[in-house]
Amino acid sequence: MEVKKHSKQVVTDGLPLASAEKVMILVHGRGASADSILTLKDHLLVDGFALLAPQATNHTWYPYSFMAPVEQNEPWLSSAIELLESLVEDCLKAGIKREHIHLLGFSQGACLTLEFAARTASRYGSVTAFTGGLIGEKIDRSNYKRKFEETPVFIGCSDRDMHVPVERVYASTNILTEMGARVTEKIYPGMGHTINEDEINIVNQQLSGSGKDK
């Protein structure tokens, strides 16, 4: 019988959760793995962080495009959101403040990260979406009832990504801004489906709480 939800498999790195004051939850893309997204630690200013990378069942958070009707991606989507919520709860129980919890994802993981963050909006440390947008055939604004309280958010994407239309990036930025996030959006001409150095620099500025390059 096909499994209809994600099991809680989490790869960790950095400091143990019990002794860290900051945490980053890193969400991998379709077909990738927790181990692969954790390689970003070599490029990010995450010394002193606990790093948590959940693993999607069958390496996929939901089966269809993030712009398919939501019901086509259920129950996988709800299960993925519940998994991220459980990780945030683990951090809070360990004594880490929500404003010291940073969320980051790439591609399918970026879409999931943005959707989770918008549904649970509060003052997070930061939210990073490398190539992603809010989920749904049409964005359901009624899912987002809370405020971000000035959380810094970064969304980066190519101007012609094969999976994420730039119009969805613009729409997501507008909604998150309305919700009180401080959104930095960068659209890169012809970048391809990847992460570039400029994006890493912007995220490191957010992580350091500084407007200066590190």
N, CA, C and O of each residue as an XYZ file, in Angstrom:
856
protein
N       0.851     -1.195      0.000
C       0.000      0.000      0.000
C       0.887      1.245      0.000
O       1.859      1.323      0.751
N       0.551      2.198     -0.832
C       1.361      3.413     -0.953
C       1.271      4.252      0.322
O       0.185      4.489      0.853
N       2.426      4.692      0.797
C       2.461      5.576      1.953
C       1.941      6.951      1.539
O       2.314      7.464      0.484
N       1.090      7.544      2.359
C       0.452      8.802      1.995
C       0.942      9.990      2.828
O       0.350     11.068      2.786
N       2.016      9.791      3.576
C       2.546     10.921      4.338
C       4.048     10.760      4.489
O       4.601      9.678      4.295
N       4.691     11.862      4.838
C       6.135     11.851      5.031
C       6.477     11.365      6.433
O       5.854     11.778      7.412
N       7.456     10.498      6.522
C       7.975     10.131      7.834
C       8.964     11.202      8.285
O       9.520     11.934      7.467
N       9.172     11.280      9.575
C      10.052     12.318     10.112
C      11.492     11.810     10.124
O      11.980     11.273     11.118
N      12.149     11.998      8.990
C      13.563     11.669      8.858
C      14.328     12.981      8.694
O      14.083     13.732      7.750
N      15.234     13.249      9.594
C      15.923     14.531      9.614
C      17.428     14.298      9.720
O      17.899     13.610     10.626
N      18.165     14.875      8.794
C      19.625     14.843      8.860
C      20.084     16.126      9.548
O      19.615     17.216      9.219
N      20.996     15.993     10.497
C      21.439     17.156     11.270
C      22.917     17.441     11.028
O      23.688     16.564     10.638
N      23.282     18.687     11.271
C      24.678     19.114     11.160
C      24.826     20.324     12.073
O      23.852     20.780     12.673
N      26.049     20.841     12.178
C      26.272     21.985     13.056
C      26.178     21.588     14.514
O      26.482     20.452     14.878
N      25.758     22.521     15.345
C      25.633     22.263     16.777
C      24.424     21.380     17.075
O      23.448     21.384     16.325
N      24.489     20.624     18.172
C      23.285     19.916     18.612
C      22.191     20.919     18.962
O      22.479     22.008     19.459
N      20.946     20.556     18.706
C      19.829     21.457     18.962
C      19.812     21.923     20.412
O      19.484     23.075     20.697
N      20.161     21.041     21.309
C      20.082     21.351     22.738
C      21.073     22.429     23.169
O      20.873     23.078     24.195
N      22.142     22.624     22.393
C      23.155     23.594     22.798
C      23.246     24.793     21.860
O      24.098     25.661     22.049
N      22.382     24.852     20.856
C      22.423     25.951     19.890
C      21.474     27.071     20.303
O      20.486     26.839     21.000
N      21.787     28.287     19.863
C      20.882     29.420     20.055
C      20.178     29.801     18.766
O      19.185     30.529     18.783
N      20.700     29.303     17.637
C      20.090     29.573     16.333
C      19.987     28.261     15.568
O      20.782     27.343     15.769
N      19.004     28.190     14.698
C      18.814     26.977     13.897
C      18.416     27.375     12.481
O      17.730     28.375     12.270
N      18.856     26.577     11.521
C      18.375     26.711     10.153
C      17.760     25.393      9.725
O      18.365     24.331      9.871
N      16.535     25.476      9.187
C      15.865     24.325      8.608
C      16.005     24.435      7.099
O      15.541     25.405      6.499
N      16.645     23.438      6.478
C      16.954     23.476      5.047
C      16.122     22.418      4.332
O      16.131     21.247      4.714
N      15.403     22.834      3.295
C      14.425     21.971      2.633
C      14.870     21.713      1.189
O      14.964     22.636      0.379
N      15.137     20.464      0.892
C      15.683     20.096     -0.425
C      14.621     20.132     -1.522
O      13.425     20.203     -1.243
N      15.078     20.082     -2.772
C      14.193     20.113     -3.921
C      13.770     18.723     -4.373
O      14.210     17.714     -3.822
N      12.918     18.686     -5.377
C      12.416     17.424     -5.928
C      13.569     16.573     -6.453
O      14.418     17.061     -7.198
N      13.594     15.312     -6.063
C      14.621     14.393     -6.530
C      15.939     14.499     -5.797
O      16.861     13.725     -6.055
N      16.035     15.450     -4.885
C      17.287     15.657     -4.143
C      17.176     15.025     -2.754
O      16.323     14.168     -2.523
N      18.033     15.447     -1.842
C      18.089     14.810     -0.528
C      18.467     15.815      0.547
O      18.945     16.914      0.264
N      18.239     15.408      1.782
C      18.657     16.223      2.920
C      20.163     16.443      2.900
O      20.637     17.545      3.178
N      20.912     15.400      2.573
C      22.376     15.533      2.527
C      22.804     16.556      1.480
O      23.751     17.311      1.702
N      22.116     16.588      0.346
C      22.529     17.510     -0.720
C      22.280     18.961     -0.324
O      23.131     19.812     -0.585
N      21.146     19.271      0.297
C      20.872     20.660      0.683
C      21.806     21.102      1.794
O      22.101     22.291      1.913
N      22.270     20.179      2.602
C      23.183     20.540      3.686
C      24.553     20.976      3.182
O      25.313     21.583      3.936
N      24.887     20.685      1.931
C      26.171     21.157      1.413
C      26.220     22.682      1.322
O      27.298     23.261      1.183
N      25.060     23.334      1.400
C      25.049     24.800      1.406
C      25.729     25.376      2.641
O      26.100     26.550      2.651
N      25.897     24.570      3.677
C      26.525     25.070      4.908
C      27.937     25.578      4.654
O      28.445     26.422      5.393
N      28.563     25.064      3.613
C      29.923     25.497      3.287
C      29.962     26.904      2.703
O      31.033     27.499      2.585
N      28.789     27.442      2.335
C      28.717     28.758      1.695
C      27.958     29.792      2.531
O      27.970     30.980      2.208
N      27.304     29.348      3.596
C      26.466     30.236      4.396
C      27.103     30.530      5.744
O      27.895     29.737      6.253
N      26.753     31.677      6.321
C      27.290     32.077      7.626
C      26.460     31.432      8.729
O      25.629     32.075      9.370
N      26.712     30.131      8.929
C      25.905     29.369      9.885
C      26.754     28.760     10.999
O      26.342     27.781     11.622
N      27.924     29.321     11.253
C      28.696     28.881     12.419
C      27.867     29.141     13.677
O      27.307     30.225     13.837
N      27.788     28.160     14.562
C      27.007     28.320     15.777
C      25.543     27.970     15.621
O      24.775     28.079     16.577
N      25.141     27.549     14.426
C      23.762     27.127     14.170
C      23.615     25.618     14.344
O      24.560     24.866     14.109
N      22.440     25.184     14.752
C      22.015     23.806     14.514
C      21.386     23.769     13.130
O      20.603     24.654     12.785
N      21.714     22.764     12.337
C      21.187     22.633     10.985
C      20.318     21.385     10.915
O      20.758     20.288     11.258
N      19.076     21.566     10.467
C      18.120     20.470     10.366
C      17.636     20.374      8.927
O      17.122     21.348      8.376
N      17.795     19.214      8.321
C      17.357     19.015      6.939
C      16.435     17.803      6.876
O      16.907     16.668      6.930
N      15.128     18.028      6.761
C      14.204     16.904      6.638
C      14.331     16.228      5.275
O      14.666     16.868      4.279
N      14.058     14.929      5.248
C      14.123     14.150      4.014
C      12.711     13.805      3.555
O      11.940     13.211      4.309
N      12.372     14.171      2.330
C      11.060     13.835      1.784
C      10.995     12.353      1.435
O      11.965     11.784      0.934
N       9.862     11.739      1.698
C       9.637     10.369      1.268
C       9.735     10.307     -0.253
O       9.118     11.105     -0.958
N      10.513      9.358     -0.745
C      10.729      9.215     -2.195
C      11.310     10.481     -2.836
O      11.169     10.704     -4.038
N      11.964     11.303     -2.012
C      12.685     12.487     -2.493
C      11.783     13.535     -3.132
O      12.258     14.364     -3.908
N      10.503     13.512     -2.822
C       9.556     14.454     -3.409
C       8.559     14.904     -2.353
O       7.945     14.073     -1.684
N       8.390     16.225     -2.196
C       7.488     16.734     -1.165
C       6.028     16.616     -1.570
O       5.158     16.397     -0.727
N       5.762     16.760     -2.862
C       4.402     16.592     -3.378
C       4.547     16.213     -4.849
O       5.538     16.582     -5.478
N       3.567     15.471     -5.419
C       3.815     14.818     -6.707
C       3.767     15.706     -7.940
O       4.479     15.435     -8.907
N       2.951     16.759     -7.943
C       2.757     17.554     -9.147
C       3.409     18.926     -8.993
O       3.992     19.236     -7.954
N       3.304     19.734    -10.030
C       3.820     21.097     -9.980
C       3.229     21.858     -8.796
O       2.108     21.591     -8.363
N       4.005     22.811     -8.281
C       3.485     23.642     -7.187
C       2.339     24.527     -7.647
O       1.619     25.096     -6.827
N       2.166     24.643     -8.970
C       1.065     25.446     -9.510
C      -0.107     24.590     -9.981
O      -1.018     25.094    -10.639
N      -0.089     23.305     -9.651
C      -1.254     22.451     -9.888
C      -2.317     22.764     -8.839
O      -1.996     23.346     -7.803
N      -3.576     22.393     -9.081
C      -4.582     22.538     -8.027
C      -4.110     21.848     -6.745
O      -3.611     20.723     -6.787
N      -4.267     22.515     -5.626
C      -3.726     22.011     -4.355
C      -4.208     20.602     -4.064
O      -3.444     19.781     -3.556
N      -5.465     20.307     -4.378
C      -6.000     18.988     -4.033
C      -5.261     17.867     -4.752
O      -5.240     16.737     -4.264
N      -4.654     18.153     -5.900
C      -3.869     17.126     -6.600
C      -2.590     16.773     -5.846
O      -2.063     15.671     -5.995
N      -2.099     17.694     -5.048
C      -0.861     17.456     -4.297
C      -1.106     16.981     -2.868
O      -0.169     16.825     -2.085
N      -2.367     16.756     -2.539
C      -2.685     16.212     -1.225
C      -2.756     14.677     -1.288
O      -3.052     14.105     -2.337
N      -2.474     14.006     -0.128
C      -2.200     14.594      1.197
C      -0.742     14.944      1.435
O      -0.355     15.314      2.544
N       0.073     14.824      0.377
C       1.507     15.031      0.555
C       1.858     16.443      1.018
O       2.710     16.622      1.888
N       1.200     17.443      0.433
C       1.514     18.818      0.793
C       1.220     19.092      2.262
O       2.062     19.649      2.966
N       0.055     18.714      2.725
C      -0.287     18.932      4.138
C       0.670     18.186      5.054
O       1.054     18.698      6.106
N       1.057     16.973      4.655
C       2.004     16.205      5.455
C       3.358     16.902      5.529
O       3.991     16.927      6.584
N       3.803     17.472      4.402
C       5.087     18.187      4.388
C       5.033     19.423      5.285
O       5.983     19.702      6.015
N       3.928     20.159      5.231
C       3.772     21.342      6.089
C       3.757     20.931      7.557
O       4.356     21.602      8.397
N       3.077     19.833      7.868
C       3.052     19.339      9.250
C       4.445     18.931      9.716
O       4.791     19.123     10.881
N       5.237     18.375      8.823
C       6.602     17.988      9.182
C       7.439     19.212      9.529
O       8.170     19.201     10.519
N       7.340     20.257      8.732
C       8.084     21.474      9.042
C       7.597     22.089     10.354
O       8.396     22.595     11.142
N       6.292     22.044     10.582
C       5.751     22.573     11.832
C       6.304     21.792     13.027
O       6.607     22.381     14.065
N       6.436     20.487     12.887
C       6.975     19.683     13.994
C       8.434     20.016     14.265
O       8.877     19.975     15.413
N       9.191     20.349     13.211
C      10.587     20.737     13.414
C      10.676     22.081     14.127
O      11.514     22.261     15.011
N       9.823     23.018     13.751
C       9.800     24.310     14.448
C       9.428     24.096     15.912
O      10.018     24.718     16.795
N       8.465     23.233     16.177
C       8.073     22.944     17.566
C       9.230     22.318     18.334
O       9.427     22.624     19.510
N       9.997     21.448     17.686
C      11.175     20.863     18.334
C      12.162     21.955     18.744
O      12.743     21.910     19.828
N      12.337     22.929     17.863
C      13.260     24.030     18.159
C      12.756     24.864     19.339
O      13.525     25.213     20.235
N      11.479     25.175     19.329
C      10.908     25.970     20.415
C      11.010     25.234     21.742
O      11.314     25.840     22.769
N      10.758     23.935     21.727
C      10.860     23.132     22.959
C      12.292     23.073     23.460
O      12.530     22.930     24.659
N      13.258     23.184     22.536
C      14.672     23.180     22.923
C      15.128     24.534     23.450
O      16.285     24.701     23.836
N      14.206     25.510     23.464
C      14.522     26.824     24.011
C      14.990     27.836     22.995
O      15.439     28.922     23.362
N      14.893     27.496     21.710
C      15.300     28.434     20.665
C      14.118     29.334     20.324
O      13.019     28.854     20.045
N      14.351     30.627     20.350
C      13.285     31.571     20.046
C      12.938     31.520     18.559
O      13.797     31.256     17.718
N      11.669     31.776     18.250
C      11.238     31.721     16.851
C      12.014     32.708     15.990
O      12.263     32.443     14.814
N      12.399     33.845     16.567
C      13.153     34.822     15.769
C      14.587     34.377     15.497
O      15.327     35.052     14.781
N      14.978     33.236     16.072
C      16.287     32.654     15.781
C      16.172     31.388     14.941
O      17.139     30.640     14.794
N      14.979     31.153     14.390
C      14.757     30.021     13.497
C      14.741     30.536     12.063
O      13.925     31.387     11.707
N      15.646     30.014     11.248
C      15.788     30.436      9.859
C      15.310     29.307      8.945
O      15.633     28.139      9.163
N      14.542     29.669      7.923
C      13.976     28.698      6.991
C      14.565     28.920      5.608
O      14.653     30.055      5.141
N      14.971     27.834      4.949
C      15.607     27.954      3.629
C      15.231     26.754      2.780
O      15.203     25.623      3.265
N      14.940     27.008      1.500
C      14.660     25.901      0.592
C      15.082     26.226     -0.822
O      15.244     27.390     -1.189
N      15.257     25.174     -1.617
C      15.585     25.309     -3.039
C      14.529     24.612     -3.878
O      14.154     23.475     -3.591
N      14.041     25.296     -4.926
C      13.139     24.732     -5.917
C      11.850     24.232     -5.252
O      11.147     25.031     -4.632
N      11.517     22.947     -5.360
C      10.317     22.464     -4.697
C      10.376     22.754     -3.198
O       9.363     23.073     -2.577
N      11.572     22.640     -2.630
C      11.749     22.970     -1.217
C      11.566     24.444     -0.926
O      11.140     24.814      0.169
N      11.889     25.307     -1.910
C      11.664     26.745     -1.739
C      10.174     27.064     -1.735
O       9.713     27.897     -0.955
N       9.425     26.398     -2.610
C       7.967     26.597     -2.642
C       7.352     26.153     -1.321
O       6.516     26.853     -0.750
N       7.772     24.986     -0.841
C       7.261     24.480      0.433
C       7.643     25.413      1.575
O       6.827     25.678      2.457
N       8.867     25.908      1.564
C       9.328     26.822      2.613
C       8.492     28.097      2.637
O       8.069     28.538      3.706
N       8.250     28.690      1.478
C       7.444     29.916      1.420
C       6.012     29.660      1.877
O       5.438     30.452      2.624
N       5.441     28.546      1.421
C       4.061     28.236      1.788
C       3.938     28.001      3.296
O       3.017     28.508      3.937
N       4.867     27.234      3.850
C       4.856     26.995      5.289
C       5.031     28.296      6.062
O       4.305     28.562      7.020
N       5.997     29.102      5.637
C       6.256     30.358      6.340
C       5.048     31.270      6.297
O       4.713     31.902      7.299
N       4.385     31.350      5.144
C       3.224     32.233      5.014
C       2.054     31.758      5.878
O       1.327     32.566      6.456
N       1.884     30.438      5.957
C       0.777     29.906      6.761
C       1.032     30.046      8.253
O       0.087     30.091      9.040
N       2.291     30.114      8.650
C       2.645     30.169     10.076
C       3.350     31.476     10.416
O       4.113     31.539     11.380
N       3.100     32.508      9.636
C       3.870     33.749      9.712
C       4.016     34.256     11.151
O       3.067     34.271     11.935
N       5.240     34.665     11.454
C       5.613     35.221     12.745
C       6.967     35.875     12.523
O       7.401     36.025     11.381
N       7.640     36.265     13.599
C       8.977     36.841     13.419
C      10.014     35.727     13.400
O      10.581     35.369     14.433
N      10.253     35.182     12.203
C      11.329     34.213     12.015
C      12.660     34.954     11.870
O      12.693     36.163     11.643
N      13.753     34.203     12.006
C      15.066     34.805     11.794
C      15.219     35.289     10.360
O      15.631     36.423     10.115
N      14.880     34.417      9.420
C      14.862     34.770      8.006
C      14.174     33.650      7.251
O      14.034     32.533      7.750
N      13.749     33.967      6.047
C      13.165     32.980      5.142
C      13.849     33.147      3.792
O      13.911     34.253      3.255
N      14.365     32.044      3.241
C      15.068     32.089      1.965
C      14.439     31.118      0.990
O      14.269     29.940      1.302
N      14.090     31.610     -0.196
C      13.554     30.764     -1.256
C      14.435     30.917     -2.490
O      14.346     31.907     -3.215
N      15.281     29.925     -2.714
C      16.066     29.883     -3.939
C      15.196     29.238     -5.021
O      15.088     28.014     -5.087
N      14.577     30.064     -5.866
C      13.715     29.616     -6.962
C      12.436     28.978     -6.432
O      12.325     27.755     -6.352
N      11.468     29.826     -6.069
C      10.206     29.303     -5.566
C       9.140     30.380     -5.485
O       9.407     31.566     -5.678
N       7.915     29.931     -5.192
C       6.791     30.833     -5.014
C       5.729     30.163     -4.172
O       5.819     28.969     -3.889
N       4.734     30.914     -3.774
C       3.633     30.357     -3.003
C       2.875     29.329     -3.836
O       2.821     29.424     -5.062
N       2.294     28.347     -3.154
C       1.775     27.147     -3.806
C       0.292     27.278     -4.165
O      -0.491     27.881     -3.432
N      -0.071     26.695     -5.316
C      -1.468     26.599     -5.719
C      -1.682     27.013     -7.160
O      -0.929     27.830     -7.690
N      -2.704     26.456     -7.802
C      -3.053     26.895     -9.151
C      -3.326     28.397     -9.133
O      -2.882     29.139    -10.009
N      -4.068     28.822     -8.114
C      -4.205     30.225     -7.771
C      -3.826     30.358     -6.306
O      -4.150     29.479     -5.507
N      -3.154     31.425     -5.940
C      -2.755     31.604     -4.545
C      -4.002     31.866     -3.708
O      -4.781     32.771     -4.007
N      -4.182     31.071     -2.660
C      -5.334     31.219     -1.764
C      -4.930     32.101     -0.591
O      -4.360     31.632      0.394
N      -5.238     33.384     -0.717
C      -4.821     34.363      0.304
C      -5.432     34.061      1.672
O      -4.904     34.494      2.697
N      -6.547     33.316      1.691
C      -7.203     33.031      2.978
C      -6.382     32.092      3.852
O      -6.666     31.951      5.041
N      -5.359     31.442      3.275
C      -4.491     30.573      4.077
C      -3.517     31.365      4.941
O      -2.890     30.809      5.843
N      -3.390     32.651      4.671
C      -2.335     33.447      5.297
C      -2.971     34.525      6.172
O      -3.329     35.599      5.689
N      -3.104     34.235      7.434
C      -3.857     35.113      8.343
C      -2.977     35.844      9.352
O      -3.472     36.663     10.127
N      -1.684     35.558      9.349
C      -0.808     36.111     10.380
C       0.140     37.138      9.772
O       0.093     37.403      8.571
N       1.004     37.716     10.612
C       1.935     38.756     10.179
C       3.381     38.313     10.403
O       3.689     37.582     11.345
N       4.250     38.772      9.516
C       5.661     38.388      9.587
C       6.488     39.247     10.544
O       7.602     38.867     10.906
N       5.967     40.375     10.947
C       6.655     41.217     11.933
C       8.089     41.548     11.509
O       9.030     41.434     12.294
N       8.225     41.958     10.253
C       9.518     42.414      9.717
C      10.522     41.283      9.471
O      11.720     41.546      9.363
N      10.070     40.058      9.382
C      10.988     38.964      9.020
C      11.647     39.261      7.677
O      10.946     39.594      6.722
N      12.981     39.150      7.573
C      13.627     39.307      6.275
C      13.407     38.068      5.407
O      13.650     36.942      5.842
N      12.951     38.286      4.192
C      12.672     37.208      3.241
C      13.447     37.473      1.965
O      13.453     38.595      1.458
N      14.100     36.445      1.446
C      14.765     36.563      0.147
C      14.166     35.557     -0.828
O      14.042     34.373     -0.514
N      13.796     36.037     -2.014
C      13.352     35.172     -3.107
C      14.205     35.493     -4.320
O      14.210     36.629     -4.795
N      14.921     34.509     -4.819
C      15.714     34.669     -6.023
C      15.279     33.678     -7.087
O      14.937     32.539     -6.769
N      15.288     34.097     -8.351
C      14.813     33.217     -9.425
C      15.325     33.724    -10.766
O      15.612     34.911    -10.920
N      15.435     32.837    -11.718
C      15.720     33.233    -13.094
C      14.497     33.912    -13.705
O      13.371     33.706    -13.253
N      14.729     34.719    -14.734
C      13.605     35.370    -15.413
C      12.842     34.393    -16.303
O      11.738     34.703    -16.752
N      13.408     33.231    -16.561
C      12.706     32.238    -17.380
C      13.003     30.824    -16.869
O      13.487     29.962    -17.603
N      12.696     30.621    -15.591
C      12.909     29.302    -14.995
C      11.902     28.303    -15.563
O      10.756     28.658    -15.840
N      12.333     27.054    -15.735
C      11.478     26.039    -16.353
C      10.339     25.583    -15.442
O       9.357     25.009    -15.912
N      10.470     25.838    -14.141
C       9.473     25.362    -13.186
C       8.710     26.486    -12.487
O       7.558     26.303    -12.095
N       9.341     27.638    -12.333
C       8.756     28.720    -11.536
C       8.592     29.968    -12.406
O       9.576     30.657    -12.676
N       7.369     30.272    -12.847
C       7.146     31.481    -13.649
C       7.452     32.736    -12.829
O       7.102     32.821    -11.652
N       8.096     33.689    -13.454
C       8.489     34.897    -12.737
C       7.267     35.645    -12.208
O       7.352     36.342    -11.198
N       6.123     35.499    -12.896
C       4.904     36.162    -12.421
C       4.486     35.638    -11.047
O       3.940     36.386    -10.236
N       4.743     34.348    -10.784
C       4.399     33.800     -9.471
C       5.352     34.336     -8.395
O       4.950     34.530     -7.248
N       6.594     34.571     -8.764
C       7.526     35.198     -7.827
C       7.032     36.592     -7.453
O       7.005     36.950     -6.276
N       6.640     37.380     -8.459
C       6.153     38.734     -8.189
C       4.920     38.695     -7.279
O       4.827     39.464     -6.323
N       3.984     37.807     -7.575
C       2.761     37.708     -6.776
C       3.083     37.303     -5.337
O       2.488     37.823     -4.393
N       4.019     36.381     -5.175
C       4.404     35.934     -3.838
C       5.049     37.067     -3.052
O       4.754     37.260     -1.873
N       5.925     37.811     -3.706
C       6.572     38.953     -3.060
C       5.532     39.952     -2.575
O       5.619     40.450     -1.453
N       4.554     40.242     -3.416
C       3.520     41.212     -3.033
C       2.748     40.764     -1.801
O       2.493     41.565     -0.901
N       2.376     39.492     -1.756
C       1.604     38.981     -0.623
C       2.438     38.985      0.650
O       1.962     39.418      1.700
N       3.672     38.509      0.569
C       4.526     38.466      1.760
C       4.807     39.868      2.282
O       4.886     40.084      3.491
N       4.955     40.817      1.367
C       5.162     42.209      1.781
C       3.930     42.738      2.498
O       4.042     43.405      3.527
N       2.755     42.441      1.953
C       1.505     42.842      2.614
C       1.393     42.241      4.016
O       0.765     42.820      4.902
N       2.012     41.067      4.203
C       1.956     40.379      5.492
C       3.015     40.882      6.477
O       3.133     40.363      7.587
N       3.775     41.887      6.067
C       4.729     42.488      6.988
C       6.144     41.964      6.903
O       6.961     42.245      7.780
N       6.452     41.197      5.847
C       7.826     40.740      5.648
C       8.645     41.825      4.954
O       8.106     42.642      4.207
N       9.936     41.822      5.204
C      10.871     42.688      4.484
C      11.487     41.861      3.362
O      12.499     41.187      3.556
N      10.867     41.918      2.188
C      11.219     41.017      1.102
C      12.283     41.632      0.192
O      12.162     42.771     -0.261
N      13.322     40.846     -0.058
C      14.294     41.165     -1.102
C      14.062     40.180     -2.232
O      14.221     38.973     -2.050
N      13.690     40.683     -3.389
C      13.432     39.839     -4.562
C      14.479     40.161     -5.618
O      14.724     41.329     -5.920
N      15.099     39.122     -6.181
C      16.068     39.318     -7.256
C      15.735     38.372     -8.401
O      15.616     37.163     -8.203
N      15.589     38.921     -9.579
C      15.342     38.134    -10.785
C      16.598     38.217    -11.649
O      17.065     39.306    -11.980
N      17.139     37.049    -12.010
C      18.418     36.992    -12.713
C      18.201     36.565    -14.172
O      17.656     35.490    -14.423
N      18.617     37.391    -15.125
C      18.434     37.055    -16.539
C      19.190     35.776    -16.923
O      20.407     35.678    -16.770
N      18.417     34.794    -17.430
C      19.033     33.581    -17.977
C      19.816     32.750    -16.991
O      20.725     32.025    -17.395
N      19.497     32.827    -15.700
C      20.331     32.147    -14.695
C      20.256     30.625    -14.796
O      21.251     29.946    -14.544
N      19.102     30.081    -15.158
C      18.941     28.639    -15.084
C      18.439     28.221    -13.712
O      18.240     29.054    -12.828
N      18.241     26.937    -13.548
C      17.635     26.397    -12.323
C      18.756     26.053    -11.336
O      19.143     24.894    -11.187
N      19.264     27.094    -10.670
C      20.435     26.911     -9.818
C      20.474     28.004     -8.766
O      19.540     28.798     -8.655
N      21.546     28.048     -7.997
C      21.789     29.086     -6.988
C      23.083     29.786     -7.357
O      24.088     29.131     -7.631
N      23.067     31.120     -7.367
C      24.290     31.824     -7.752
C      24.944     32.533     -6.555
O      24.387     32.589     -5.460
N      26.121     33.060     -6.801
C      26.908     33.664     -5.726
C      26.233     34.906     -5.155
O      26.295     35.149     -3.949
N      25.597     35.684     -6.005
C      24.912     36.878     -5.527
C      23.821     36.508     -4.520
O      23.660     37.181     -3.502
N      23.075     35.442     -4.800
C      22.036     34.986     -3.880
C      22.633     34.588     -2.534
O      22.100     34.932     -1.479
N      23.730     33.871     -2.584
C      24.408     33.473     -1.345
C      24.832     34.701     -0.547
O      24.677     34.736      0.674
N      25.365     35.706     -1.235
C      25.791     36.925     -0.546
C      24.620     37.636      0.122
O      24.747     38.124      1.245
N      23.487     37.696     -0.561
C      22.309     38.356      0.008
C      21.837     37.616      1.257
O      21.517     38.237      2.270
N      21.796     36.297      1.177
C      21.352     35.510      2.335
C      22.331     35.671      3.496
O      21.911     35.758      4.650
N      23.605     35.710      3.207
C      24.582     35.903      4.278
C      24.436     37.274      4.932
O      24.671     37.413      6.133
N      24.054     38.281      4.159
C      23.767     39.592      4.751
C      22.589     39.488      5.710
O      22.607     40.085      6.786
N      21.569     38.734      5.322
C      20.427     38.534      6.213
C      20.838     37.795      7.474
O      20.426     38.157      8.576
N      21.643     36.771      7.313
C      22.054     35.948      8.451
C      22.916     36.732      9.428
O      22.859     36.520     10.639
N      23.718     37.645      8.881
C      24.602     38.429      9.740
C      23.903     39.645     10.327
O      24.434     40.307     11.218
N      22.695     39.938      9.814
C      21.964     41.108     10.286
C      22.602     42.407      9.848
O      22.417     43.449     10.478
N      23.371     42.336      8.742
C      24.126     43.497      8.297
C      23.825     43.779      6.836
O      23.503     42.868      6.073
N      23.930     45.030      6.454
C      23.766     45.405      5.063
C      25.063     45.338      4.288
O      25.100     45.713      3.117
N      26.125     44.870      4.914
C      27.424     44.835      4.252
C      27.735     43.422      3.792
O      27.354     42.446      4.439
N      28.429     43.323      2.668
C      28.865     42.013      2.181
C      29.848     41.410      3.178
O      30.647     42.107      3.804
N      29.757     40.103      3.298
C      30.668     39.387      4.202
C      31.640     38.549      3.388
O      32.493     37.867      3.956
